[in-house]
Amino acid sequence: KTQAWLHRTAASTITSTFVAGAKNEAAFELGMSAVNMPFDIPNVRVENPEVQAHTRIGWFRSVSNIPHAFAVQSFAAELAAAAGCDHRDYLLALLGPDRRIDPTHLSDTWNYGESPQQYPLDIGRLRGVIELATREAGWGKTLPKGHGLGLAVCYSFVTYVAAVIEVMVADDGSISVPRIDMAVDCGAQVNPDRIRSQVEGACIMGISLATTGEITFKDGRAQQDNFHQYEVMRAPSAPRQIHVHLAPGRFDAPLGGVGEPAMPTIAPALCNAIFAATGKRIRALPIREQLKKA
């Protein structure tokens, strides 16, 4: 059993755009998958050192959940490998027993602006999406050489999402994604087709971001000014299959979001799949040429 977790998150804050001298992530940024890790670990410490912002910061889909979930879900997979355990089983054990957690007990005073009483962090729902995604993906099945399955889960924008990504890594290090299985528990579903389209779009955007999406700066200016430099995924590189599995929801309970919650799971699930296929850990994004052989 994991006894302690030290998590450091260092990032410039969007509040620096509005408040001169702001150097620490704001409470709402830390409440996006940093301080509110839902694991049953007796000793958790989250540190947030100062980072000076050197450019104007704007908004991005799923915001701080993307880097925070990448770190947390990647490291959970590393712990499973170090313990010699199946990743799915280890992740479920990290969650511990089903329970409903008041987010303020995890130092999350924001909870996406929603009432902690109406929207507690529900471990049973997190467990449910993991079990649904892994079951539909055939977790544990035998795969061809160079293929691997990767898993990640995240609570964001008061919705629970798990992703299982199958990756194929060719001999030259190039990657492709034959299949993605996404399990979503957003409560009641008013328009299931809209939910599926949002999740499918998040899969495309998430893989694009993880593999090639990069902005660099020189002399205070972004070096990319259009899509010939900032690469986005083209149709031939898109996943061959995306399956979205919707958990049943009740209309007597509050609704969750669907536009942003799928994004944080994509990069860690993809990189965990790459490890399963190759034994190589990806700890820095974008992936780009990290798997290419000299």
C-alpha positions in Angstrom: 0.0 0.0 0.0 1.3 3.5 -0.9 2.0 5.4 2.3 3.0 8.9 1.2 2.8 11.1 -1.9 4.8 14.3 -2.5 3.5 16.3 -5.4 5.1 19.5 -6.7 3.4 21.6 -9.3 5.3 24.5 -10.7 3.5 26.7 -13.3 2.9 30.3 -14.0 -0.7 31.3 -13.1 -3.3 32.9 -15.3 -4.0 35.4 -12.6 -0.7 37.0 -13.6 -2.6 38.3 -16.6 -4.8 40.4 -14.3 -2.7 40.9 -11.1 0.8 42.1 -11.3 3.4 40.0 -9.5 1.2 36.8 -9.1 3.6 33.9 -9.0 1.7 31.0 -7.5 -1.1 28.9 -9.0 -4.5 30.1 -7.8 -6.8 28.0 -5.7 -9.0 27.2 -8.7 -5.9 26.0 -10.6 -4.7 23.8 -7.8 -8.3 22.5 -7.5 -7.8 21.0 -11.0 -6.4 17.6 -10.2 -3.6 18.7 -7.9 -4.7 19.1 -4.3 -7.8 17.0 -4.9 -6.1 13.7 -5.7 -8.7 11.2 -4.6 -6.3 8.4 -3.5 -6.6 6.6 -0.2 -3.1 7.6 0.9 -2.5 8.5 4.5 0.2 11.2 3.9 -0.2 13.6 0.9 1.7 16.8 0.5 1.2 19.2 -2.4 3.8 22.0 -2.9 3.4 24.9 -5.3 6.6 27.0 -5.7 6.6 30.4 -7.2 6.9 30.7 -11.0 7.3 34.1 -12.8 5.1 34.5 -15.9 7.1 35.7 -18.9 4.1 36.1 -21.3 0.4 36.8 -21.2 -1.5 33.6 -20.3 -4.9 32.8 -21.7 -7.4 30.0 -21.5 -7.1 26.4 -22.8 -9.5 23.5 -22.9 -9.5 21.7 -19.5 -7.0 24.2 -18.2 -4.7 23.0 -15.3 -6.2 19.5 -15.3 -4.0 18.6 -18.3 -0.6 18.9 -16.7 -1.8 17.9 -13.2 -3.6 14.7 -14.4 -0.6 13.9 -16.7 1.7 13.9 -13.7 -0.6 12.1 -11.3 -1.8 9.4 -13.7 1.6 8.8 -15.2 3.2 8.4 -11.7 0.4 6.1 -10.6 1.3 3.8 -13.5 5.0 4.0 -12.6 4.1 2.9 -9.0 2.1 0.0 -10.4 5.1 -1.1 -12.6 7.5 -0.7 -9.7 5.2 -2.9 -7.5 4.9 -5.5 -10.2 1.1 -5.0 -10.3 -1.4 -4.7 -13.0 -2.0 -1.0 -13.6 -5.8 -1.2 -13.4 -5.8 -3.2 -10.2 -3.2 -0.9 -8.6 -5.2 2.2 -9.6 -8.4 0.8 -8.1 -6.5 0.0 -4.9 -5.1 3.5 -4.7 -8.7 4.8 -4.8 -9.6 2.7 -1.8 -13.2 2.0 -0.6 -16.2 3.7 -2.2 -16.9 6.9 -0.4 -18.0 10.5 -1.0 -15.4 13.1 -0.1 -16.1 16.7 0.7 -13.6 18.5 -1.6 -12.8 21.0 1.1 -11.3 18.1 3.1 -8.7 17.8 0.3 -7.9 21.6 0.4 -10.1 22.1 -2.7 -12.0 25.2 -1.8 -13.2 25.8 -5.4 -14.7 22.5 -6.7 -15.4 24.1 -10.1 -17.6 26.7 -8.5 -20.1 24.1 -7.4 -21.5 23.2 -4.0 -19.4 20.5 -2.3 -22.6 19.1 -0.8 -24.2 18.7 -4.2 -21.0 17.7 -5.9 -18.8 15.6 -3.6 -15.9 13.7 -5.1 -17.5 10.2 -5.4 -15.0 7.4 -5.4 -17.6 4.9 -6.5 -18.2 6.9 -9.7 -14.4 7.0 -10.4 -14.2 3.3 -9.9 -17.2 2.8 -12.1 -15.7 4.6 -15.1 -12.4 2.7 -14.7 -14.2 -0.6 -14.7 -16.4 0.4 -17.6 -13.6 1.6 -19.8 -11.3 -1.4 -19.1 -14.0 -3.9 -19.6 -15.1 -2.5 -23.0 -11.4 -2.2 -24.1 -10.7 -5.8 -23.2 -8.1 -4.9 -20.6 -5.6 -7.8 -20.1 -6.1 -9.2 -23.6 -3.1 -10.4 -25.6 -1.9 -7.8 -28.1 0.5 -8.0 -31.1 4.1 -7.0 -30.7 4.5 -3.3 -30.5 1.0 -2.7 -29.2 0.1 -1.6 -25.7 -2.9 -0.5 -23.6 -2.7 2.5 -21.3 -5.2 3.7 -18.7 -5.9 7.1 -17.0 -8.8 8.5 -15.0 -9.8 12.0 -13.9 -12.5 13.9 -12.1 -12.8 17.3 -13.7 -15.6 19.8 -14.2 -17.6 17.6 -11.8 -17.6 14.7 -14.3 -15.8 11.4 -14.1 -13.9 10.1 -17.1 -11.6 7.1 -17.8 -9.7 6.4 -21.0 -8.1 3.2 -22.3 -5.9 3.9 -25.3 -4.4 1.2 -27.5 -1.2 2.4 -29.2 1.0 0.8 -31.9 4.6 1.7 -32.0 6.3 0.9 -35.3 10.0 -0.3 -35.6 11.0 3.3 -36.6 9.3 4.8 -33.4 6.3 6.2 -35.1 3.0 5.7 -33.3 -0.6 5.2 -34.3 -3.7 4.7 -32.3 -5.9 1.8 -33.4 -8.6 2.3 -30.7 -9.7 4.5 -27.8 -12.3 3.5 -25.2 -13.7 6.4 -23.1 -16.1 5.9 -20.1 -18.0 9.0 -19.0 -20.1 9.6 -16.0 -21.6 13.1 -16.2 -24.8 12.3 -14.5 -28.0 12.5 -16.5 -27.6 12.7 -20.3 -29.8 15.2 -22.0 -28.2 14.8 -25.4 -26.0 11.7 -25.7 -24.9 12.4 -29.2 -23.6 15.8 -28.1 -21.7 14.1 -25.2 -20.1 11.6 -27.6 -19.1 14.3 -30.1 -17.4 16.4 -27.3 -15.5 13.3 -26.1 -14.5 12.3 -29.6 -13.2 15.8 -30.2 -11.3 15.7 -26.9 -9.6 12.5 -28.0 -8.4 14.1 -31.3 -7.3 17.3 -29.6 -5.6 15.4 -26.7 -3.6 13.1 -28.9 -2.6 16.1 -31.1 -1.5 18.0 -28.1 0.5 15.1 -26.6 2.3 14.2 -29.8 3.1 17.4 -31.6 1.5 20.4 -29.9 4.2 22.8 -28.8 4.7 26.6 -28.5 8.2 27.9 -27.8 9.3 31.4 -27.1 12.4 33.5 -28.1 13.1 37.0 -27.0 9.6 37.2 -25.5 7.8 36.2 -28.6 6.1 32.9 -29.7 8.0 31.3 -32.4 5.0 29.7 -34.0 2.5 32.0 -35.7 0.3 29.6 -37.7 -0.4 25.9 -38.4 2.6 25.4 -40.6 4.6 25.7 -37.4 2.1 24.7 -34.7 1.3 21.2 -35.7 -2.2 19.7 -35.3 -3.3 16.2 -36.0 -4.3 15.5 -39.6 -6.9 12.9 -40.6 -4.4 10.1 -41.5 -3.0 10.3 -37.9 -6.4 10.2 -36.2 -7.4 7.2 -34.0 -9.0 4.5 -36.1 -11.8 3.9 -33.6 -13.2 5.9 -30.7 -15.7 4.3 -28.5 -17.6 6.4 -26.0 -19.3 4.5 -23.2 -21.8 6.5 -21.1 -22.5 5.5 -17.6 -26.2 5.6 -16.6 -27.2 8.8 -14.9 -30.2 9.9 -12.8 -32.2 13.1 -13.5 -32.7 13.6 -9.7 -29.0 14.4 -9.4 -26.9 17.5 -10.6 -25.5 17.4 -14.1 -21.8 17.4 -14.9 -19.8 19.0 -17.7 -18.9 17.3 -21.0 -16.9 19.8 -23.0 -13.6 19.6 -21.1 -13.5 16.5 -18.8 -12.2 14.0 -21.4 -9.0 16.0 -22.2 -6.9 15.3 -19.1 -7.0 11.5 -19.5 -5.7 11.4 -23.0 -2.0 12.2 -22.7 -1.3 10.0 -19.6 -3.3 7.1 -21.1 -1.4 7.4 -24.4 2.0 7.5 -22.6 1.1 4.6 -20.3 0.2 2.7 -23.5 3.6 3.5 -25.0 5.3 2.1 -21.9 3.2 -1.1 -22.1 4.3 -1.4 -25.8 7.9 -0.5 -25.5 9.0 -0.3 -21.8 9.9 3.4 -22.4 8.6 6.1 -20.2 7.5 9.5 -21.6 7.9 12.2 -19.0 8.0 15.3 -21.2 5.5 16.4 -23.8 5.1 16.6 -26.7 6.3 13.2 -27.6 7.5 14.2 -31.1 10.7 12.2 -31.9 11.3 10.7 -28.4 10.6 7.2 -29.7 12.5 7.5 -33.0 15.5 5.3 -33.3 18.9 6.8 -34.4 
